[in-house]
Amino acid sequence: MRNITFRKLFIVLTCFSLPIIASSQSVNSDKNKLPEIGVVASDTLTIDKEVLVGNAIMRQLRGQAPIIHDPVLNEYIQDLGNKLVVQADNAKFPFTFFTLNNSTINAFAFFGGHVGIHSGLITQADSESELASVFAHEVAHVTQRHLARANQAQKRSAPLQIATLIGGILLAMADPEAGVAAISAGNAGAAQSRINYTRNMEQEADNIGIAMLARAGFDPQGAPAFFGKLAVQNRGSSKELEFLRTHPVPENRISETRARAATYGSRSVPPSLQFQLAKARVIARYEGNPQRNISYFAYQLQNQQYVIREAALYGLALSYFEAEQYASAYQILSELLANQPENLFYLDAMTDVYIQRNMPKKAIELLKPIWSFKPQNKVLALNLANAMIKDQQFAPAIQILRDILLVDPEHYLSYTLLIDAYTGTGQKREMYKASAERFSLVLAYPQAIDELNFAYNETGEDYLEKQRIKARIQQFRNRMETLERL
């Protein structure tokens, strides 16, 4: 399924700290001993309030940042992140992992278990262990509540203001034309001053992240390998890498990370097909141009310069698709699916090919048998619903999407497809209601209320439905007031 973005506005988040950390069983547990997470910074920001603030920031990001709403990539990075979270101590809430369409190397975390990465991080990592080390570091920042603790250390007595939090601490506007995440020295310095991270906090995230990485079964050496590679790239660059600007990397810190990882030894981890497919997908769909990418993947295949052949073939198929050479994409994907008929990367791409060739029924035939055994899988469900909408099978598509939203009521892409489905059926009231919910996901409550007022005008004599809509309008107004009180 193709990516859907709300608005093309590049945003950079000055994040917690270096993403290179990883893993495993605590050797020297005393050195890793930290304050009880339920108590730390509780007088500044409670866990409940942290979740509330984090959700508000996430909604703000959906409306302003180039978040990639790509079901296949989303599932991959969420699964990867979850492998690390289950190894984390003091995880007080579910974590949400997401990707920004930005070729720079960066990662960030903020309140409530939200961890974001730039797509460039995926393409620049050489192994899944390197990518996982970034996730582990950011997860450690969240579990140790570093932002809340920094806020406490500064003894701020004024209530947290969402606008200040987003504008002054986490977000800085980037150059949308160049697509480069460049923060001015003044903004970066001010943000760094406000966050005021200490070396101890960075060391905590480094040590805990490396232990987490090892426990999750990744190679602990992925952390210093990626860390060192970034430092080398930065030395030869006239412009400092964005990741290193927001994650300072002094030489002694690199050596400390290497020493820490060495205590866990190295682990032979076979190349990950899922990682290589994700990497190929980002390159083919979000970087470069189709002709350049066709040449890139064709060269890899001709010269056997790939880690996994199937991933290079997949990248070539996606590049053909982007170049509207659908027959060539179909041929490669047919070969890949013959060997792995349930691979979500391949199924998603083949669905897109069928839809572009005006063959949505073929996509439904491909997906439905697999979906019937895995109805909770979002990649299968979203692709099937999309194909059904294109085939004007609106009723079953609506049911699939509503089932997704019962489990994940903040799933942006589901609302986008649901609006299309209701529009196709002429159900204006339901379309307005779905549109209102989507506006609420980007903190656009005034617009959401407007949509509900339109829905109210479509209710006729349905008294109960009118009451439901009025109650939802009041909920949105209450949320606006709650945010103002933060």
VOPAGU-2260 file (C-alpha; in pm, 1 decimal, decimal comma):
REM VOPAGU-2260
SITE   aa  ch    i         X         Y         Z
SITE  MET   A    0       0,0       0,0       0,0
SITE  ARG   A    1     127,7     343,3     -91,3
SITE  ASN   A    2     225,2     586,4     180,4
SITE  ILE   A    3     -28,2     854,7     274,6
SITE  THR   A    4      88,8    1173,9     441,5
SITE  PHE   A    5    -126,0    1449,3     588,9
SITE  ARG   A    6      98,8    1745,6     510,0
SITE  LYS   A    7     445,9    1787,5     361,1
SITE  LEU   A    8     621,0    1981,2     634,9
SITE  PHE   A    9     964,2    1869,8     749,4
SITE  ILE   A   10    1026,6    1880,2    1120,4
SITE  VAL   A   11    1329,0    1788,8    1320,4
SITE  LEU   A   12    1313,8    1671,7    1674,1
SITE  THR   A   13    1609,4    1741,3    1892,7
SITE  CYS   A   14    1627,6    1415,3    2067,2
SITE  PHE   A   15    1754,7    1265,5    2370,8
SITE  SER   A   16    2081,2    1129,4    2285,1
SITE  LEU   A   17    2283,6     907,4    2085,5
SITE  PRO   A   18    2113,5     613,1    1930,8
SITE  ILE   A   19    2379,6     364,7    1955,5
SITE  ILE   A   20    2324,7     152,6    2243,7
SITE  ALA   A   21    2234,7    -185,2    2302,1
SITE  SER   A   22    2193,6    -478,0    2514,8
SITE  SER   A   23    2200,2    -763,5    2742,2
SITE  GLN   A   24    2231,7    -912,7    3078,2
SITE  SER   A   25    2366,9    -676,6    3321,6
SITE  VAL   A   26    2723,3    -737,5    3403,6
SITE  ASN   A   27    2797,0    -491,3    3688,7
SITE  SER   A   28    2438,0    -439,3    3790,4
SITE  ASP   A   29    2548,2    -185,2    4051,8
SITE  LYS   A   30    2670,8      47,1    3781,4
SITE  ASN   A   31    2333,2      21,9    3610,6
SITE  LYS   A   32    2132,3      73,7    3925,1
SITE  LEU   A   33    1897,8     365,1    3877,5
SITE  PRO   A   34    1629,5     538,2    4082,8
SITE  GLU   A   35    1287,7     371,9    4094,4
SITE  ILE   A   36    1109,8     480,8    3780,2
SITE  GLY   A   37     775,4     531,5    3950,2
SITE  VAL   A   38     925,6     791,9    4179,8
SITE  VAL   A   39    1175,7     969,7    3958,4
SITE  ALA   A   40    1049,0    1311,9    3849,8
SITE  SER   A   41     700,4    1228,9    3977,2
SITE  ASP   A   42     668,4    1570,0    4137,6
SITE  THR   A   43     730,1    1730,2    3799,1
SITE  LEU   A   44     544,1    1497,3    3566,4
SITE  THR   A   45     340,2    1193,0    3669,8
SITE  ILE   A   46     325,8     883,4    3452,2
SITE  ASP   A   47     -36,2     960,4    3360,3
SITE  LYS   A   48      49,8    1316,0    3263,6
SITE  GLU   A   49     352,9    1197,4    3069,0
SITE  VAL   A   50     127,7     971,2    2860,6
SITE  LEU   A   51    -115,9    1258,5    2806,1
SITE  VAL   A   52     158,8    1496,7    2695,1
SITE  GLY   A   53     319,4    1229,3    2475,0
SITE  ASN   A   54      -9,2    1158,2    2299,0
SITE  ALA   A   55     -60,1    1529,9    2237,8
SITE  ILE   A   56     286,5    1561,7    2084,0
SITE  MET   A   57     220,4    1256,5    1867,0
SITE  ARG   A   58     -99,8    1411,7    1737,3
SITE  GLN   A   59      85,3    1734,8    1664,3
SITE  LEU   A   60     348,1    1542,5    1470,3
SITE  ARG   A   61      88,4    1366,3    1257,6
SITE  GLY   A   62     -34,0    1702,4    1136,9
SITE  GLN   A   63     303,2    1862,4    1073,4
SITE  ALA   A   64     575,5    1606,1    1019,1
SITE  PRO   A   65     625,5    1384,1     712,7
SITE  ILE   A   66     529,1    1066,2     897,8
SITE  ILE   A   67     533,5     758,6     676,5
SITE  HIS   A   68     194,3     588,5     698,1
SITE  ASP   A   69     322,7     270,2     540,5
SITE  PRO   A   70     166,4     -44,9     690,4
SITE  VAL   A   71     457,0    -273,2     598,9
SITE  LEU   A   72     728,6     -45,8     736,3
SITE  ASN   A   73     516,2      33,2    1040,0
SITE  GLU   A   74     475,6    -334,0    1122,2
SITE  TYR   A   75     846,2    -401,7    1078,1
SITE  ILE   A   76     972,8    -122,0    1301,7
SITE  GLN   A   77     703,1    -185,0    1562,5
SITE  ASP   A   78     799,3    -553,4    1578,7
SITE  LEU   A   79    1167,0    -462,8    1600,7
SITE  GLY   A   80    1100,7    -210,3    1875,1
SITE  ASN   A   81     881,9    -451,7    2069,8
SITE  LYS   A   82    1162,1    -709,0    2078,3
SITE  LEU   A   83    1364,0    -453,4    2273,9
SITE  VAL   A   84    1084,3    -320,4    2492,2
SITE  VAL   A   85    1008,5    -667,7    2630,3
SITE  GLN   A   86    1369,4    -675,6    2752,6
SITE  ALA   A   87    1345,5    -333,5    2915,8
SITE  ASP   A   88    1296,7    -272,8    3284,7
SITE  ASN   A   89    1038,4     -21,8    3403,5
SITE  ALA   A   90     837,9      -0,4    3082,8
SITE  LYS   A   91     524,2     164,0    3219,7
SITE  PHE   A   92     322,9     187,6    2897,1
SITE  PRO   A   93     306,6      44,0    2544,0
SITE  PHE   A   94     562,9     190,4    2306,0
SITE  THR   A   95     483,4     338,5    1966,7
SITE  PHE   A   96     751,6     337,4    1695,7
SITE  PHE   A   97     717,7     540,7    1377,3
SITE  THR   A   98     921,4     671,5    1083,7
SITE  LEU   A   99     964,2    1016,2     930,7
SITE  ASN   A  100    1032,8    1049,6     559,7
SITE  ASN   A  101    1369,9    1216,5     597,2
SITE  SER   A  102    1697,0    1092,6     450,9
SITE  THR   A  103    1908,2    1233,0     735,3
SITE  ILE   A  104    2033,3    1004,0    1010,8
SITE  ASN   A  105    1839,6    1075,8    1325,7
SITE  ALA   A  106    1626,0     921,6    1598,8
SITE  PHE   A  107    1433,7    1065,3    1890,2
SITE  ALA   A  108    1208,3     970,0    2178,1
SITE  PHE   A  109     960,5    1162,4    2386,3
SITE  PHE   A  110     699,8    1130,1    2658,1
SITE  GLY   A  111     465,9     832,8    2674,8
SITE  GLY   A  112     679,4     573,8    2497,0
SITE  HIS   A  113     699,2     734,8    2153,4
SITE  VAL   A  114    1010,9     660,1    1949,7
SITE  GLY   A  115    1064,9     798,3    1601,2
SITE  ILE   A  116    1337,2     742,0    1346,5
SITE  HIS   A  117    1426,1     908,8    1020,2
SITE  SER   A  118    1403,7     682,9     716,8
SITE  GLY   A  119    1770,7     757,8     649,6
SITE  LEU   A  120    1859,7     561,8     959,6
SITE  ILE   A  121    1726,6     244,2     796,5
SITE  THR   A  122    1917,8     296,1     474,0
SITE  GLN   A  123    2246,2     384,3     648,1
SITE  ALA   A  124    2247,4      90,8     888,9
SITE  ASP   A  125    2435,6    -213,7     758,7
SITE  SER   A  126    2261,0    -469,1     979,7
SITE  GLU   A  127    1951,7    -513,5    1188,9
SITE  SER   A  128    2167,8    -512,4    1502,5
SITE  GLU   A  129    2291,3    -162,8    1415,0
SITE  LEU   A  130    1936,0     -38,9    1366,8
SITE  ALA   A  131    1819,6    -213,0    1684,1
SITE  SER   A  132    2095,2     -43,7    1881,4
SITE  VAL   A  133    1940,6     293,7    1797,5
SITE  PHE   A  134    1599,0     174,4    1911,4
SITE  ALA   A  135    1742,4      35,2    2234,7
SITE  HIS   A  136    1912,1     362,3    2320,0
SITE  GLU   A  137    1594,9     562,3    2267,1
SITE  VAL   A  138    1385,1     311,3    2462,8
SITE  ALA   A  139    1629,1     351,0    2751,6
SITE  HIS   A  140    1579,1     727,5    2746,9
SITE  VAL   A  141    1204,8     674,3    2781,5
SITE  THR   A  142    1215,4     409,3    3053,6
SITE  GLN   A  143    1453,3     622,6    3257,8
SITE  ARG   A  144    1231,5     926,4    3202,0
SITE  HIS   A  145    1525,2    1144,5    3112,2
SITE  LEU   A  146    1319,6    1432,8    2980,2
SITE  ALA   A  147    1108,2    1445,7    3296,5
SITE  ARG   A  148    1418,6    1414,4    3514,0
SITE  ALA   A  149    1591,0    1694,1    3323,7
SITE  ASN   A  150    1283,6    1906,4    3374,5
SITE  GLN   A  151    1292,4    1830,1    3747,5
SITE  ALA   A  152    1661,1    1909,3    3769,1
SITE  GLN   A  153    1594,4    2255,4    3633,2
SITE  LYS   A  154    1332,6    2300,2    3907,5
SITE  ARG   A  155    1072,2    2434,2    3677,9
SITE  SER   A  156     767,3    2534,5    3871,4
SITE  ALA   A  157     553,5    2661,0    3585,1
SITE  PRO   A  158     303,8    2414,8    3433,7
SITE  LEU   A  159     410,0    2240,5    3115,4
SITE  GLN   A  160     282,4    2415,2    2805,8
SITE  ILE   A  161     232,6    2197,1    2501,5
SITE  ALA   A  162     327,3    2478,3    2263,4
SITE  THR   A  163     647,1    2547,7    2456,5
SITE  LEU   A  164     728,7    2180,0    2485,0
SITE  ILE   A  165     689,3    2116,3    2116,3
SITE  GLY   A  166     833,3    2442,9    1990,5
SITE  GLY   A  167    1112,3    2492,5    2241,7
SITE  ILE   A  168    1233,7    2149,3    2342,3
SITE  LEU   A  169    1149,7    1890,6    2081,4
SITE  LEU   A  170    1077,3    2055,0    1749,4
SITE  ALA   A  171    1261,1    2286,8    1515,2
SITE  MET   A  172    1152,8    2373,9    1167,6
SITE  ALA   A  173    1354,2    2222,2     883,4
SITE  ASP   A  174    1404,5    2334,2     526,8
SITE  PRO   A  175    1123,0    2167,1     326,9
SITE  GLU   A  176    1274,8    2259,1      -8,9
SITE  ALA   A  177    1613,5    2106,2      55,8
SITE  GLY   A  178    1474,3    1830,2     269,9
SITE  VAL   A  179    1768,3    1871,3     504,6
SITE  ALA   A  180    1713,8    1859,6     878,8
SITE  ALA   A  181    1919,2    2162,8     965,6
SITE  ILE   A  182    1865,3    2331,5    1297,5
SITE  SER   A  183    2008,9    2675,2    1345,3
SITE  ALA   A  184    2284,2    2701,2    1604,2
SITE  GLY   A  185    2067,5    2926,6    1816,2
SITE  ASN   A  186    1770,3    2688,7    1820,5
SITE  ALA   A  187    1985,8    2384,4    1880,1
SITE  GLY   A  188    2173,7    2557,9    2158,6
SITE  ALA   A  189    1856,0    2676,8    2326,4
SITE  ALA   A  190    1697,6    2334,9    2304,7
SITE  GLN   A  191    2009,0    2169,9    2437,3
SITE  SER   A  192    2020,5    2418,2    2722,4
SITE  ARG   A  193    1659,8    2349,9    2815,2
SITE  ILE   A  194    1695,0    1974,0    2796,3
SITE  ASN   A  195    2026,1    1993,6    2982,3
SITE  TYR   A  196    2124,7    1633,0    2945,5
SITE  THR   A  197    2408,7    1527,5    3165,6
SITE  ARG   A  198    2679,7    1279,5    3082,2
SITE  ASN   A  199    2531,5    1051,1    3343,9
SITE  MET   A  200    2202,1    1037,3    3157,1
SITE  GLU   A  201    2378,3     960,8    2831,8
SITE  GLN   A  202    2581,1     689,7    2999,9
SITE  GLU   A  203    2265,1     543,0    3149,6
SITE  ALA   A  204    2103,8     523,9    2808,2
SITE  ASP   A  205    2422,2     379,5    2657,6
SITE  ASN   A  206    2467,2     110,1    2921,5
SITE  ILE   A  207    2102,7      13,5    2954,8
SITE  GLY   A  208    2053,8      12,3    2579,4
SITE  ILE   A  209    2348,3    -218,1    2515,9
SITE  ALA   A  210    2225,3    -459,9    2781,3
SITE  MET   A  211    1878,8    -450,4    2625,5
SITE  LEU   A  212    2023,4    -519,8    2281,3
SITE  ALA   A  213    2209,5    -828,2    2398,7
SITE  ARG   A  214    1911,7    -969,4    2589,1
SITE  ALA   A  215    1695,8    -931,6    2277,4
SITE  GLY   A  216    1932,5   -1157,0    2081,6
SITE  PHE   A  217    2106,2    -893,2    1869,9
SITE  ASP   A  218    2480,2    -846,6    1832,2
SITE  PRO   A  219    2597,9    -599,9    2101,7
SITE  GLN   A  220    2874,0    -490,9    1866,1
SITE  GLY   A  221    2605,9    -334,4    1646,1
SITE  ALA   A  222    2605,8     -35,5    1880,6
SITE  PRO   A  223    2972,7      70,0    1860,4
SITE  ALA   A  224    2987,2     -32,7    1494,4
SITE  PHE   A  225    2713,0     209,8    1400,0
SITE  PHE   A  226    2838,8     473,3    1641,4
SITE  GLY   A  227    3190,2     461,4    1500,3
SITE  LYS   A  228    3069,7     463,0    1142,7
SITE  LEU   A  229    2877,0     783,8    1201,4
SITE  ALA   A  230    3176,8     950,9    1359,7
SITE  VAL   A  231    3396,3     854,9    1062,4
SITE  GLN   A  232    3138,3     987,7     815,4
SITE  ASN   A  233    3114,7    1310,5    1009,8
SITE  ARG   A  234    3490,0    1371,6    1000,4
SITE  GLY   A  235    3486,4    1365,5     622,3
SITE  SER   A  236    3181,9    1586,8     587,6
SITE  SER   A  237    3166,0    1963,2     561,9
SITE  LYS   A  238    2823,4    1957,2     723,8
SITE  GLU   A  239    2773,5    1788,5    1056,3
SITE  LEU   A  240    2542,6    1487,5    1045,2
SITE  GLU   A  241    2207,2    1572,4    1197,6
SITE  PHE   A  242    2222,9    1269,5    1421,2
SITE  LEU   A  243    2552,7    1380,3    1568,3
SITE  ARG   A  244    2427,3    1733,7    1617,3
SITE  THR   A  245    2139,8    1613,2    1833,6
SITE  HIS   A  246    2339,7    1326,5    1985,0
SITE  PRO   A  247    2686,0    1460,7    2077,4
SITE  VAL   A  248    2956,7    1200,4    2029,0
SITE  PRO   A  249    3287,5    1280,9    2197,0
SITE  GLU   A  250    3567,0    1034,6    2124,9
SITE  ASN   A  251    3580,6     909,2    2482,8
SITE  ARG   A  252    3213,1     822,3    2464,9
SITE  ILE   A  253    3271,5     609,9    2155,9
SITE  SER   A  254    3546,6     418,7    2333,7
SITE  GLU   A  255    3327,1     372,9    2640,6
SITE  THR   A  256    3051,5     229,7    2424,7
SITE  ARG   A  257    3292,4     -10,3    2259,5
SITE  ALA   A  258    3421,8    -122,1    2596,5
SITE  ARG   A  259    3071,0    -173,3    2726,3
SITE  ALA   A  260    2967,3    -380,6    2426,1
SITE  ALA   A  261    3285,9    -586,1    2459,1
SITE  THR   A  262    3172,6    -711,1    2801,2
SITE  TYR   A  263    2895,1    -901,8    2622,8
SITE  GLY   A  264    3121,2   -1036,7    2349,5
SITE  SER   A  265    3011,4   -1061,7    1988,9
SITE  ARG   A  266    2725,6   -1269,0    1858,0
SITE  SER   A  267    2691,3   -1419,9    1514,4
SITE  VAL   A  268    2352,2   -1303,8    1393,2
SITE  PRO   A  269    2254,0   -1408,0    1039,6
SITE  PRO   A  270    2143,3   -1132,9     801,6
SITE  SER   A  271    1778,2   -1041,1     846,4
SITE  LEU   A  272    1560,4   -1066,8     536,0
SITE  GLN   A  273    1300,9    -839,6     695,6
SITE  PHE   A  274    1560,8    -568,6     757,5
SITE  GLN   A  275    1699,4    -593,1     405,3
SITE  LEU   A  276    1346,6    -575,2     260,5
SITE  ALA   A  277    1268,6    -269,6     472,3
SITE  LYS   A  278    1590,3    -107,3     356,6
SITE  ALA   A  279    1511,8    -181,0      -8,7
SITE  ARG   A  280    1158,6     -45,2      37,9
SITE  VAL   A  281    1279,8     285,1     180,2
SITE  ILE   A  282    1531,2     329,4    -101,7
SITE  ALA   A  283    1284,0     239,4    -377,2
SITE  ARG   A  284     986,5     434,4    -247,1
SITE  TYR   A  285    1124,2     726,2     -51,6
SITE  GLU   A  286    1469,0     805,7    -188,4
SITE  GLY   A  287    1615,1     891,5    -526,4
SITE  ASN   A  288    1408,3     855,2    -843,5
SITE  PRO   A  289    1271,8     542,6   -1017,3
SITE  GLN   A  290    1524,9     527,9   -1301,2
SITE  ARG   A  291    1817,9     576,1   -1066,5
SITE  ASN   A  292    1681,5     308,3    -834,9
SITE  ILE   A  293    1625,7      62,7   -1120,8
SITE  SER   A  294    1991,2     101,8   -1214,6
SITE  TYR   A  295    2097,2      71,3    -850,4
SITE  PHE   A  296    1920,4    -258,2    -782,4
SITE  ALA   A  297    1995,5    -399,2   -1128,5
SITE  TYR   A  298    2365,5    -334,6   -1067,5
SITE  GLN   A  299    2346,4    -513,7    -732,0
SITE  LEU   A  300    2189,2    -818,7    -895,6
SITE  GLN   A  301    2423,9    -827,7   -1196,4
SITE  ASN   A  302    2734,7    -801,7    -979,8
SITE  GLN   A  303    2600,1   -1000,5    -684,2
SITE  GLN   A  304    2664,0    -703,9    -456,4
SITE  TYR   A  305    2375,7    -765,5    -221,4
SITE  VAL   A  306    2333,8    -911,3     123,8
SITE  ILE   A  307    2022,6   -1111,2      31,9
SITE  ARG   A  308    1925,2   -1159,5    -331,8
SITE  GLU   A  309    1550,2   -1153,2    -263,5
SITE  ALA   A  310    1577,5    -807,1    -108,9
SITE  ALA   A  311    1754,7    -671,5    -417,4
SITE  LEU   A  312    1487,8    -826,1    -639,5
SITE  TYR   A  313    1217,4    -672,2    -423,6
SITE  GLY   A  314    1383,6    -331,6    -446,6
SITE  LEU   A  315    1400,7    -366,9    -824,5
SITE  ALA   A  316    1031,6    -463,1    -839,3
SITE  LEU   A  317     931,9    -157,5    -634,8
SITE  SER   A  318    1151,0      64,2    -852,8
SITE  TYR   A  319     978,6     -71,0   -1164,7
SITE  PHE   A  320     644,6      -1,3    -996,5
SITE  GLU   A  321     743,0     359,0    -920,3
SITE  ALA   A  322     846,8     395,6   -1285,6
SITE  GLU   A  323     500,3     263,5   -1386,6
SITE  GLN   A  324     655,1     -44,2   -1543,4
SITE  TYR   A  325     395,2    -265,4   -1384,9
SITE  ALA   A  326     451,2    -573,4   -1601,1
SITE  SER   A  327     817,3    -590,6   -1496,8
SITE  ALA   A  328     723,8    -543,6   -1130,7
SITE  TYR   A  329     460,7    -816,8   -1159,3
SITE  GLN   A  330     706,3   -1065,1   -1304,6
SITE  ILE   A  331     956,8   -1023,2   -1019,6
SITE  LEU   A  332     694,0   -1023,7    -746,6
SITE  SER   A  333     537,0   -1340,5    -888,5
SITE  GLU   A  334     874,4   -1512,9    -853,2
SITE  LEU   A  335     918,3   -1389,4    -498,4
SITE  LEU   A  336     566,2   -1488,2    -391,3
SITE  ALA   A  337     609,0   -1835,3    -539,4
SITE  ASN   A  338     881,5   -1897,7    -279,6
SITE  GLN   A  339     724,6   -1701,8       8,5
SITE  PRO   A  340     349,1   -1672,5     -52,7
SITE  GLU   A  341     279,1   -1511,4     286,6
SITE  ASN   A  342     557,7   -1254,3     290,8
SITE  LEU   A  343     388,2    -924,8     377,5
SITE  PHE   A  344     635,8    -711,8     183,1
SITE  TYR   A  345     563,6    -905,5    -135,0
SITE  LEU   A  346     186,5    -921,1     -79,5
SITE  ASP   A  347     166,5    -547,1     -21,3
SITE  ALA   A  348     361,3    -468,0    -339,2
SITE  MET   A  349     162,5    -713,7    -551,4
SITE  THR   A  350    -161,2    -559,4    -425,9
SITE  ASP   A  351     -42,0    -220,4    -546,8
SITE  VAL   A  352      46,9    -368,7    -885,6
SITE  TYR   A  353    -297,4    -526,3    -926,2
SITE  ILE   A  354    -470,7    -202,0    -828,1
SITE  GLN   A  355    -263,2       6,4   -1069,2
SITE  ARG   A  356    -344,3    -243,2   -1345,6
SITE  ASN   A  357    -716,5    -206,0   -1263,7
SITE  MET   A  358    -734,6    -562,2   -1134,7
SITE  PRO   A  359    -851,1    -517,3    -772,7
SITE  LYS   A  360   -1037,2    -852,2    -781,4
SITE  LYS   A  361    -703,1   -1028,7    -834,4
SITE  ALA   A  362    -566,0    -851,8    -527,5
SITE  ILE   A  363    -866,5    -964,2    -325,5
SITE  GLU   A  364    -818,7   -1322,6    -444,1
SITE  LEU   A  365    -453,7   -1304,1    -341,3
SITE  LEU   A  366    -512,6   -1157,9       4,3
SITE  LYS   A  367    -840,5   -1298,7     128,8
SITE  PRO   A  368    -732,8   -1660,2     195,8
SITE  ILE   A  369    -428,1   -1546,2     395,0
SITE  TRP   A  370    -623,6   -1272,7     575,8
SITE  SER   A  371    -889,5   -1524,4     682,1
SITE  PHE   A  372    -624,6   -1699,8     892,9
SITE  LYS   A  373    -469,1   -1372,9    1016,3
SITE  PRO   A  374    -758,1   -1123,3    1040,2
SITE  GLN   A  375    -575,2    -914,0    1300,7
SITE  ASN   A  376    -276,2    -846,2    1077,2
SITE  LYS   A  377    -293,6    -479,9     975,6
SITE  VAL   A  378     -88,9    -517,8     657,4
SITE  LEU   A  379    -325,0    -781,7     520,9
SITE  ALA   A  380    -638,6    -606,7     648,7
SITE  LEU   A  381    -547,5    -263,0     513,7
SITE  ASN   A  382    -444,4    -395,1     173,4
SITE  LEU   A  383    -759,0    -604,9     147,9
SITE  ALA   A  384    -979,8    -311,0     248,4
SITE  ASN   A  385    -803,9     -88,4      -3,7
SITE  ALA   A  386    -853,0    -343,0    -281,9
SITE  MET   A  387   -1219,7    -384,5    -186,4
SITE  ILE   A  388   -1274,2      -8,6    -199,8
SITE  LYS   A  389   -1118,6       1,8    -546,9
SITE  ASP   A  390   -1353,0    -285,8    -644,4
SITE  GLN   A  391   -1648,2     -95,1    -493,8
SITE  GLN   A  392   -1702,7    -363,7    -230,0
SITE  PHE   A  393   -1758,5     -93,0      28,6
SITE  ALA   A  394   -1950,8    -279,9     298,9
SITE  PRO   A  395   -1688,9    -550,0     371,6
SITE  ALA   A  396   -1410,0    -289,3     349,0
SITE  ILE   A  397   -1586,6     -74,6     606,7
SITE  GLN   A  398   -1623,1    -369,9     842,3
SITE  ILE   A  399   -1252,4    -455,3     815,2
SITE  LEU   A  400   -1151,5     -96,4     887,2
SITE  ARG   A  401   -1388,5     -62,8    1180,4
SITE  ASP   A  402   -1242,6    -380,9    1327,2
SITE  ILE   A  403    -892,9    -229,3    1305,4
SITE  LEU   A  404   -1013,4      87,1    1477,4
SITE  LEU   A  405   -1171,9    -109,8    1760,9
SITE  VAL   A  406    -823,8    -235,5    1848,9
SITE  ASP   A  407    -628,9      76,5    1747,9
SITE  PRO   A  408    -858,7     382,2    1764,8
SITE  GLU   A  409    -576,5     617,7    1660,1
SITE  HIS   A  410    -487,1     442,7    1335,4
SITE  TYR   A  411    -464,9     731,7    1092,0
SITE  LEU   A  412    -453,3     532,4     768,1
SITE  SER   A  413    -766,5     335,6     860,8
SITE  TYR   A  414    -962,4     659,0     893,8
SITE  THR   A  415    -831,1     777,8     557,3
SITE  LEU   A  416    -953,0     459,8     388,2
SITE  LEU   A  417   -1277,9     466,2     584,1
SITE  ILE   A  418   -1352,9     816,2     454,5
SITE  ASP   A  419   -1301,6     684,7      99,4
SITE  ALA   A  420   -1534,2     392,0     166,2
SITE  TYR   A  421   -1813,1     602,4     316,0
SITE  THR   A  422   -1778,2     851,0      30,5
SITE  GLY   A  423   -1823,5     563,6    -213,6
SITE  THR   A  424   -2144,6     453,6     -44,0
SITE  GLY   A  425   -2283,8     804,7     -16,1
SITE  GLN   A  426   -2303,2     779,7     364,7
SITE  LYS   A  427   -2235,1    1145,2     433,5
SITE  ARG   A  428   -2297,7    1129,8     806,6
SITE  GLU   A  429   -2049,9     847,9     858,8
SITE  MET   A  430   -1799,8    1013,5     627,6
SITE  TYR   A  431   -1813,5    1335,4     831,5
SITE  LYS   A  432   -1774,8    1140,8    1156,3
SITE  ALA   A  433   -1468,7     954,0    1025,5
SITE  SER   A  434   -1324,2    1282,4     900,1
SITE  ALA   A  435   -1374,6    1434,3    1245,3
SITE  GLU   A  436   -1183,8    1150,8    1408,5
SITE  ARG   A  437    -899,0    1192,9    1162,9
SITE  PHE   A  438    -880,5    1565,9    1236,2
SITE  SER   A  439    -867,3    1486,5    1608,2
SITE  LEU   A  440    -561,6    1267,5    1547,3
SITE  VAL   A  441    -368,6    1577,2    1439,9
SITE  LEU   A  442    -495,6    1801,5    1723,4
SITE  ALA   A  443    -723,7    1986,8    1482,0
SITE  TYR   A  444   -1016,5    1988,0    1722,0
SITE  PRO   A  445   -1194,5    2296,6    1578,8
SITE  GLN   A  446   -1202,8    2127,9    1236,2
SITE  ALA   A  447   -1312,6    1800,5    1397,0
SITE  ILE   A  448   -1602,1    1980,2    1565,7
SITE  ASP   A  449   -1698,6    2138,2    1233,3
SITE  GLU   A  450   -1712,7    1792,7    1073,3
SITE  LEU   A  451   -1933,1    1664,6    1355,3
SITE  ASN   A  452   -2166,7    1957,9    1307,2
SITE  PHE   A  453   -2198,3    1857,1     942,0
SITE  ALA   A  454   -2268,7    1500,4    1055,2
SITE  TYR   A  455   -2531,9    1629,8    1297,6
SITE  ASN   A  456   -2713,0    1797,8    1009,4
SITE  GLU   A  457   -2728,3    1460,9     831,3
SITE  THR   A  458   -2895,3    1271,9    1118,8
SITE  GLY   A  459   -3254,2    1353,0    1032,8
SITE  GLU   A  460   -3486,1    1241,0    1312,6
SITE  ASP   A  461   -3238,9     996,6    1469,5
SITE  TYR   A  462   -3245,9    1129,8    1826,2
SITE  LEU   A  463   -2992,8     882,0    1969,5
SITE  GLU   A  464   -2740,9     957,0    1696,4
SITE  LYS   A  465   -2779,2    1328,7    1757,9
SITE  GLN   A  466   -2700,9    1273,7    2125,1
SITE  ARG   A  467   -2393,1    1067,0    2039,8
SITE  ILE   A  468   -2261,7    1339,0    1811,3
SITE  LYS   A  469   -2326,4    1610,9    2068,4
SITE  ALA   A  470   -2144,8    1402,8    2330,1
SITE  ARG   A  471   -1844,9    1359,1    2097,2
SITE  ILE   A  472   -1833,9    1732,4    2030,9
SITE  GLN   A  473   -1822,0    1792,0    2404,6
SITE  GLN   A  474   -1540,1    1537,9    2440,9
SITE  PHE   A  475   -1334,5    1725,6    2183,3
SITE  ARG   A  476   -1399,2    2055,3    2362,8
SITE  ASN   A  477   -1293,3    1897,3    2691,8
SITE  ARG   A  478    -971,2    1774,7    2530,5
SITE  MET   A  479    -895,4    2125,5    2407,0
SITE  GLU   A  480    -941,7    2259,6    2758,8
SITE  THR   A  481    -724,4    1983,3    2905,0
SITE  LEU   A  482    -440,1    2068,8    2667,2
SITE  GLU   A  483    -466,2    2434,0    2760,2
SITE  ARG   A  484    -432,6    2340,9    3128,9
SITE  LEU   A  485    -114,9    2141,8    3064,9
